[in-house]
């Protein structure tokens, strides 16, 4: 069976639908079945997106993007540092 890829907005919508099903008295497994996801997917999404609104979601995406950019910068700087350290060791006279 092929995996579906849900956008973040779709995930929030499905989580809201799950809340409606759960508030009407159904259990988690039947609510997940009615929405079309597994129990594990529901728990993972709830852990990541639980209680989040659209504005918080856009802020969350921006922070994730910024975090990835900063990680790339740190990796590049570490690589530059190692290159400079190796060249210094090569140029340093050995006594």
Buried (B, 14 or more C-beta within 10 A) or exposed (E): EEEEEBEBEEBBEBBEBBEEBBEEEBEBEEBBBEBEBEEEBBEEBBEEBEEBEEEEBEEBEEEEEEEEEEEEEEEEEEEEEEEEEEEEEEEEEEE
